[in-house]
Amino acid sequence: MTNSNITTITQKVLELPEVYQPIFGHAEYTATASRECEDRLAQIIKVYRALSKSLDRPLRILDIGCAQGYFSLNLAKAGATVLGVDYLERNIELCRALADENPSFNIRFELARAETIIESLQEDEFDLVLGLSVFHHIIYEKGIPFTSKLLNQVAEKSKVSIFEFALKSEPLYWGNAQPEDPRSLLDGFPFTHELSKHHTHLCEIERPLYVASKKYWVLDGLAGKFDHWSDSPHALEQGAHGGTRRYFFAEDTLVKLFRVPNESHKSNFTELANESAILDKLPNSLRPPRIITFGQHETEAWLVRTLIPGILLLDIIKENIPIDATKVLRSILKQTEDLERLGYYHNDIRTWNILITPEDDALLIDYGAICDTPQDCTWPDNIYLSIFILLKEISSQDISPPTPIRPPNISPYNLPPPFNHWAAQLWQRPLEQWSFSLMAKALDAPASGKADIIESPPQLWEQKMESAIKLILNHEHESRATTKKEILSIEERLTQQQAHSFELLKDELSLQRAELRKVSDLAVTNANRLDNIRGDIKQDISGEFQSLRDILTNVASTSFNADALRSSLSELNELKKALTEKYAELDIRYNTLNELFELKKALTEKDAEAHSWRQRTYLAEKKSLDLVQSTSWKITAPVRHVSLALSNFPRNRTINRLIISPTKRAFRPVILGALYYSRRHPRLRNALGRLLRLVPALHKKVIRMEQTPLTPIQPPIIYPVKMSARARQIYLDLDNAINKEQKGRQQ
């Protein structure tokens, strides 16, 4: 890197309004950067490598709001083809200079606004799009709907995106304009995963960093394309989980991504954690899928495993496809028997948790429902009675929604043969003897051993009570369905009314805008008219003066009556006076209009200047508060107190000889030793430099002490960026002269 390159970079860094990011390839500016970026870069590189591995090639990346190009250049270094975009010209000039320092990078930078570049995106033009702490400015200027529309365009036209969003709780001018939940901005991205949270230099509130996609999942350094997705595991879920669960399906992979927005959804954590733990313990006879990855953090849990091909038994029954109920029951009892032998039980044996494979086998799924307690997850609580209800649904191919409870088909008397005889055998046994092993043996027992169904009054009562409850539940479901339809109808009407009201409001706003345009056009027309009138008046006055001169010429050449002449002169004077007054009045009105335009322009500039100073004041107050609350300020408190006490202490030679001088002599070697040690450790030296600059007087003394250390002085580290323009030029001239002399000696 040549000295001219260093000078160019230094000059462009000095011209920046803010060194927001570390400057790529120039560690000397790291200490002056407003915000650290290494933590976010680690997450972004992890996503980059996962997606690059999935696509089996380097990625094409768009960095929206690239600032000083830190992320763009690091991704280019990793092998990506990068386009960095920023609306600030000085940022782009620096980025291009840094790109020139690295000619092997496939990177370019453009000056453009985020809205413009997003609206011009082409389908699959970029694999990865970055938008870090950019969109809160657009939300503040143009609103949430406009910004959501932009993000939806990104979702449609890119593979994967990474966003960092400001929060509504931030105590800054844009805070109130932000949405309550930043995830709502990403509704166009089915897959949305919070990677991490990061502090900013503006306040202590952490901003979330999301990876989002409409086509790919990205978790734990892995990525893959999904074919379809759902926020419901089956047709009868009916919003039981509040939309906090999402399932992504690929050819051979199933991805579960569960959110935990509050305490009421803690089961999302426990269910996936339980599934991850139990899959490692199940024998191969149960054909468990293979875990690919599992993880969780404060607000999310996720699990990726191999996908077992097949169709849910619930969907087969809904489609009225014939099934072999005996074969399904035998297969389920065999699996529950194997689990029972291991000390495990499936607490949610339902038609939506049974998968019919292409080989026509029935497999129990929902492995998170496997536990060591023989109890059903809901009514009827008894895990064996739940099998009777399942059998009734399979044999009748009639499944009712499980709300408020499942139909109470728990006795043998409503089951068709041969299942009624099978159930009767179990009912003749004490409940403590029931087991899945007993159920499986009873199902395989010969026909001669089947228990007879003898209808008695108590049995008839049970049968009729179950039928009555079934009718009540059906009526309840029908009522709910009717109510739901009515609610949907009301919501549709409300939506139509809202749309109509919105159209009316839109029309009214359009009319108001049209009126404002008319007023504006009228003001411009009036101004033009004033100019025209002013010109006409000038012409009229010039004409009148010319007439006056003509009259005077005629008077000089012709004899008139003196009285008639005086009368004509008087009339002309009156006319001149009237025209002069009219001209003065119009001139005043014209000047007033100009003053109003100038005043409006000045007010706009002052408002912008006031906003800038408000932001600078906030940052200055924050830095002062951070300084006072910092550990370094607290550590140096004793030094400041002693210094203050000594400055207030009366000065005389005796005190100086007995106290001050010995103290300085004692501390001087310690301080010089620390300075010498810091020279060999640049990071420590930078930290000490920043700390000492907070106390200018102490800083100057340390610099003077450093000139006479106890050990040989190492060549100092010189930072041209910290010099004045004249000093920097002198330094560069001397450096060039020394280099030339050394080259001459070598030759």
Residue pairs with C-beta under 8 A, 6 or more apart in sequence:
1 101
3 732
3 735
3 736
5 97
5 100
5 101
6 720
7 720
7 728
7 732
8 97
9 23
9 26
9 94
9 97
9 98
9 101
10 720
10 721
10 728
12 90
12 93
12 94
12 97
13 19
13 23
13 26
13 29
13 94
13 721
14 721
15 90
15 93
16 68
16 90
16 91
16 94
17 88
17 90
18 34
19 29
19 32
19 33
19 34
19 68
20 33
20 34
20 35
20 67
20 68
21 33
21 34
21 35
21 37
21 67
21 68
21 69
21 70
21 71
22 29
22 30
22 33
22 36
22 37
22 38
22 70
23 29
23 30
23 33
23 68
23 70
23 94
23 98
24 68
24 69
24 70
24 73
24 74
24 98
25 73
25 98
25 101
25 102
27 682
28 719
28 721
29 721
30 686
31 686
31 689
31 690
34 201
35 200
35 201
37 70
37 71
39 196
39 198
40 71
40 132
40 164
40 196
40 198
40 209
41 70
41 71
41 74
43 162
43 195
43 196
43 209
44 71
44 75
44 130
44 162
45 74
45 75
45 78
46 221
47 128
47 160
47 162
47 195
47 211
47 218
47 223
48 59
48 61
48 75
48 78
48 80
48 128
49 78
49 221
50 218
50 221
50 222
50 223
51 59
51 127
51 128
51 159
51 160
51 216
51 218
51 223
52 58
52 59
52 79
53 223
54 216
54 223
54 224
54 225
55 127
55 159
58 79
58 80
58 81
59 75
59 80
59 81
59 127
59 128
60 80
60 81
60 125
60 126
60 127
60 128
61 72
61 75
61 80
61 81
61 82
61 83
61 126
61 127
61 128
61 129
61 130
62 82
62 83
62 85
62 117
62 121
62 125
62 126
62 128
62 129
62 130
62 158
63 69
63 71
63 72
63 75
63 82
63 83
63 84
63 85
63 130
64 85
64 114
64 117
64 118
64 129
64 130
64 131
64 134
65 85
65 86
65 87
65 114
65 131
65 132
65 133
65 134
66 72
66 84
66 85
66 86
66 91
66 95
66 109
66 130
67 86
67 91
68 91
68 94
68 95
68 98
69 84
69 91
69 94
69 95
69 98
69 99
69 109
71 130
71 132
72 82
72 84
72 95
72 107
72 109
73 82
73 95
73 98
73 99
73 102
73 105
73 107
75 82
76 82
76 102
76 105
76 106
76 107
77 102
77 105
80 106
80 128
81 106
81 107
82 105
82 106
82 107
82 108
83 107
83 108
83 109
83 110
83 126
84 92
84 95
84 107
84 108
84 109
84 110
85 109
85 110
85 111
85 112
85 114
85 117
86 92
86 95
86 109
86 111
86 112
87 111
87 112
87 113
87 114
89 111
92 109
92 110
92 111
95 109
96 109
99 105
99 107
99 108
99 109
110 117
114 131
114 134
114 135
114 138
114 150
115 138
115 142
115 150
118 150
118 153
118 154
119 150
119 153
121 153
121 154
121 157
121 158
122 157
123 156
123 157
124 157
124 158
124 159
125 157
125 158
126 157
126 158
126 159
127 158
127 159
127 160
128 158
128 159
128 160
128 161
128 162
129 154
129 158
129 160
129 161
129 162
130 161
130 162
131 154
131 161
131 162
131 163
131 164
132 162
132 163
132 164
132 209
133 164
133 165
133 166
133 200
133 207
135 147
135 150
135 151
135 163
135 165
135 185
136 165
136 166
136 174
136 177
136 178
137 174
138 146
138 147
138 150
139 147
139 174
139 177
139 178
139 179
140 173
140 174
140 177
143 177
144 177
144 179
144 185
147 185
148 184
148 185
148 187
148 188
151 163
151 185
151 186
151 188
151 189
152 187
152 188
154 161
155 161
155 186
155 188
155 189
155 212
155 213
155 214
156 188
156 214
159 213
159 215
159 216
160 211
160 212
160 213
160 215
160 216
160 218
160 223
161 189
161 211
161 212
161 213
162 195
162 209
162 210
162 211
162 212
163 185
163 186
163 209
163 210
163 212
164 198
164 207
164 208
164 209
164 210
165 178
165 182
165 185
165 207
165 208
165 210
166 172
166 174
166 175
166 178
166 182
166 207
167 175
167 178
167 182
167 205
167 207
167 208
168 175
168 176
168 178
168 179
168 180
169 175
169 205
170 178
170 202
170 203
170 205
171 203
172 202
172 203
172 618
173 611
173 614
173 615
179 185
182 208
182 210
183 192
183 210
186 192
186 210
186 212
188 214
189 212
189 213
189 214
190 213
190 214
190 229
190 246
190 248
191 212
191 213
191 214
191 216
191 217
191 218
191 226
191 229
191 246
191 248
191 257
192 210
192 211
192 212
193 210
193 211
193 212
193 217
193 218
193 219
193 257
193 300
193 302
194 208
194 209
194 210
194 297
194 299
194 300
195 209
195 210
195 211
196 208
196 209
197 206
197 207
197 208
197 209
198 206
198 207
198 209
199 206
199 207
200 207
202 619
202 622
203 622
211 218
215 225
215 226
216 223
216 224
216 225
216 226
217 223
217 224
217 226
217 248
217 255
217 257
217 304
219 255
219 257
219 293
219 295
219 302
219 304
220 293
220 295
220 302
220 304
222 292
222 293
222 304
224 250
224 253
224 255
225 250
226 248
226 249
226 250
226 253
226 255
227 249
227 250
227 251
228 248
228 249
229 246
229 247
229 248
229 249
230 246
230 247
230 249
231 243
231 245
231 246
231 247
232 239
232 245
233 245
233 247
233 352
233 366
234 312
234 314
234 315
234 352
235 314
235 315
235 318
235 352
236 314
236 352
236 399
236 401
236 402
237 352
238 401
238 403
241 265
241 268
242 264
242 265
244 258
244 259
244 260
244 261
244 265
244 268
245 256
245 257
245 258
245 259
245 268
246 256
246 257
246 258
247 254
247 255
247 256
247 257
248 254
248 255
248 257
249 255
249 307
250 307
251 307
252 306
252 307
253 292
253 304
253 305
253 306
253 307
254 289
254 304
254 305
254 306
254 307
255 302
255 303
255 304
256 272
256 302
256 303
256 304
257 300
257 301
257 302
258 265
258 268
258 269
258 271
258 272
258 300
258 301
258 302
259 265
259 268
259 299
259 300
260 266
260 268
260 269
260 298
260 299
260 300
260 301
261 299
268 301
269 296
269 301
270 368
271 368
271 369
272 294
272 296
272 301
272 302
272 303
272 368
273 294
273 296
273 301
274 367
274 368
274 370
274 371
275 303
275 367
275 368
275 370
276 291
276 294
276 303
278 344
278 367
278 368
278 370
279 288
279 289
279 290
279 291
279 305
279 367
280 291
281 342
282 288
282 367
282 370
283 338
283 342
285 338
286 335
286 338
286 339
286 364
287 308
287 363
288 367
289 305
289 306
289 307
289 308
289 367
290 305
290 306
291 303
291 304
291 305
292 304
292 305
292 306
293 302
293 303
293 304
294 302
294 303
294 304
295 301
295 302
296 302
308 355
308 357
308 363
308 365
309 357
309 358
310 355
310 356
310 357
310 358
310 363
311 355
311 356
312 351
312 352
312 354
312 355
312 356
313 323
313 328
313 351
313 352
313 354
313 355
313 356
313 362
313 394
314 350
314 351
314 352
314 354
314 399
316 323
316 356
317 323
317 351
317 393
317 394
317 397
317 398
317 399
318 399
320 397
323 356
323 394
323 397
325 391
325 394
325 395
325 419
326 418
326 443
327 360
327 362
328 354
328 356
328 362
328 394
329 391
329 394
329 419
329 443
330 440
330 443
330 444
331 361
331 362
331 363
332 349
332 354
332 362
332 364
332 387
332 390
333 387
333 436
333 439
333 440
333 443
334 440
335 346
335 363
335 364
336 345
336 346
336 349
336 364
336 387
336 436
337 436
337 437
337 440
339 345
339 346
339 370
339 436
340 374
340 435
340 436
340 437
341 437
343 372
344 370
344 371
344 372
345 370
345 371
345 372
345 373
345 374
345 375
345 383
346 353
346 364
346 366
346 369
346 370
347 369
347 370
347 371
347 373
347 375
347 376
347 377
347 383
348 366
348 369
348 376
348 377
349 364
349 376
349 383
349 386
349 387
349 390
350 390
350 402
351 390
351 393
351 394
351 399
353 364
353 365
353 366
353 369
354 362
354 363
354 364
354 365
355 362
355 363
355 364
355 365
356 362
356 363
357 363
369 377
374 383
375 381
375 382
375 383
376 382
376 383
376 385
376 386
378 402
378 405
378 406
379 405
379 406
380 386
380 389
380 406
380 408
380 410
384 426
384 434
384 435
384 436
384 439
385 410
387 439
388 409
388 410
388 411
388 412
388 415
388 423
389 406
389 407
389 408
389 409
389 410
391 415
391 419
391 423
392 407
392 409
392 414
392 415
393 399
393 409
395 415
395 416
395 419
396 416
400 406
400 407
400 470
400 473
400 474
400 477
401 477
403 480
404 476
405 473
407 466
407 469
407 470
407 473
408 466
408 469
408 470
409 415
409 466
409 470
410 466
411 423
411 427
411 459
411 462
411 463
411 466
412 419
412 420
412 421
412 422
412 423
412 424
412 427
412 453
413 420
413 453
413 455
413 459
413 460
413 462
413 463
413 466
414 463
414 466
414 467
415 423
418 447
418 450
420 453
421 450
421 451
421 452
421 453
422 442
422 443
422 445
422 450
424 450
424 451
424 452
424 453
425 442
425 445
425 450
425 451
426 434
426 438
426 439
426 442
428 451
429 438
526 593
527 590
527 593
530 586
530 589
530 590
530 593
531 590
533 586
534 583
534 586
534 587
534 590
537 579
537 582
537 583
537 586
538 583
540 579
541 576
541 579
541 580
541 583
544 572
544 575
544 576
544 579
545 576
547 572
548 572
548 576
551 568
551 572
555 565
627 633
627 694
632 691
632 694
633 694
636 691
636 695
639 698
640 695
643 698
646 660
649 655
668 705
669 710
671 702
671 705
672 705
672 706
672 709
672 710
672 711
673 710
673 711
674 688
675 702
675 705
675 706
675 709
676 709
676 710
676 711
676 714
677 684
678 684
678 685
678 688
679 685
679 714
679 717
680 714
682 717
685 717
692 698
692 699
692 702
693 699
718 731
720 728
720 731
720 732
723 731
